[in-house]
Amino acid sequence: MMEQIARALVEVAQTKHEIPVVMRDLLRVHEAMAIVPHSLSDLQEMAVPLEQRQTALQQALTRRVHPFVLHTLLILQRERLLIKLEAFVQLALRLAAQQAKHHIIYITTTRALVEKDRDALVRVLRKVLGGTHELYERVDARILGGLILETNDQRFDASTRGKLEQLKASLYAAA
């Protein structure tokens, strides 16, 4: 059931050329729910009538997220699948990448990228991956230098820390 709902969301968003906005909003809802973990269980509380729970969800998200996302969340809630939002989001992102060539890309660097570097990186990603992209930047001094790119189920680690860990593993393997 969850896969059918995710597939329908991706298909309608792709048909209406709304994939980037819909995936971004779905991710934003997921991140907001992760900050307040009990919110998902509250929205699924069976002691509260479904109509009241759906009204609460609509009031919280109307005009804040794309209507496709809101409608999908209401369906998940009705089907008692909202509690599995994390799995649903991952499934929808994977389907968006496969069916619509939409990629959510996380870039981790030791400092914020300047516009020139970001633009160059986007050009390379567009050429390599094709399709549309949603870029999220993270700054993490622990990687020491370089960058880490993550998209869907792929990870490219060109960080100094990653290279040092590879060197350490090869030294231990040789010993």
Sequence and secondary structure as in RCSB ss.txt:
>XXXX:A:sequence
MMEQIARALVEVAQTKHEIPVVMRDLLRVHEAMAIVPHSLSDLQEMAVPLEQRQTALQQALTRRVHPFVLHTLLI
LQRERLLIKLEAFVQLALRLAAQQAKHHIIYITTTRALVEKDRDALVRVLRKVLGGTHELYERVDARILGGLILE
TNDQRFDASTRGKLEQLKASLYAAA
>XXXX:A:secstr
 HHHHHHHHHHHHHHTT HHHHHHHHHHHHHHHHHSTHHHHHHT TTS HHHHHHHHHHHHTTTS HHHHHHHHH
HHHTT GGGHHHHHHHHHHHHHHHH EEEEEEEESS   HHHHHHHHHHHHHHH SEEEEEEEE GGG SEEEEE
ETTEEEEEEHHHHHHHHHHHHHHH 
